[in-house]
Amino acid sequence: MALELTDQNFKETVLDSDKVALVDFWAEWCGPCRMIGPMVEELADEYAGKAVIGKVNVDHNSQTATTYGIRSIPTILFFKGGEIVDKQIGAASKAALVEKLEAHI
């Protein structure tokens, strides 16, 4: 299951992690977000122990969304060593997300 990331736990869970992190910025009212949600959950199961897979609800965690300039959702950011190493704006296939994730593991 994907981690629920918040303004309070983002730094500790994502930025301070020694693993690559896939972070899905989403909202409940966003249709494309609901389309990729199940894929993110699958990746969380498949990459357990190898990567941090989490979701940030932009309506409830505006500080984190603002920090990373999220203007369009879904936006998926890939972090490694506390830095953004890749991103995907808009819906994407699971294969595309796996490819980006694998490139940084």
N, C-alpha and C positions, 0 to 999 in steps of 0.2 A: 504494500500500500504506500502510495506517495505520502511524503511528510507534509504536514500543514505548516508552511513557513509564515512567520509573522514579522512585524517590525521589530519585535522583541528578540526573536531567536534567529534572525537571518544571519547576522554576523557570525555567531557561534556555529551554526549548522552548515552554512555555505562558505563564507569567506575564510573561516579558520580551519576548514576541513582539509585533510591531506588527500582527499579523493576529488575527482572531477564531479561537478554538480550540474544537473539539468534542472532549471527552474522555469516552471510554467506560470506565467502571469495571466490570470483569467478573471472572469466574473460570472456569476450565476445567470445573468440575463443574456450572455453572449452565446449565440448559436454555434459558431465555429469552435468556441472553447469547449462546448459540450461534445462536439464531434471528436476532438482530440483527447479529451479527458480519459476515456478508456485506454487509449494507447499509452498515455503517461502512466496510468496505473499498472499496465502490463510491464512497462519498462522498469518500474519500481520493483516488481517481483523478480524480473529477469536479471537485474543488475544489483540485487541486494548484496551488500558487502563489497561491491566493486565500485559503486558510484552513489552519490547522493541524488535522489530524485524527489523533487518537492514542488509544491504549488503555492503561489501567493495570490490570494483573493485581493484584487486591486481596490475593491470597494471597502474592505476592512483594514487594509494595510497601505494606505496612501503614501506614507513616508518612504517605504522601500520602492514603490512604483515610481515616485517622483525622483528619487535618487538615481534611478537607472533610466529616466526619461521615457517611461512607458507611455506611449500615446495611442497605440493600437494594440488590441488584443484579439486573439492570443499572441503573445510574444514569448518565445522560449529563449532564455539566455543560458549559455554554457560557461561555467566558471572553472578555473583551475588556478590554484595558488592565490585565491582571492581576486583574480582578474577575469574579465570577460574574454573568452577565447573564441567564441562563435555565437551566432544567434540565428533564430528562425522567426520571422514575422509572418503571422497568418498561419492558417492550417497547413499541415504537411503530412506526408505519409509516414508510417512507422519506420519504413526502411530509411527514409531521409534522416529521421531523428537518430536512428541506430548508427548510421554512417558518421554523423557529426559527433556523437558520443564516443564511438570507437576510436575516432581520430585523436582523442585526447586522453584515453585511458593508458 
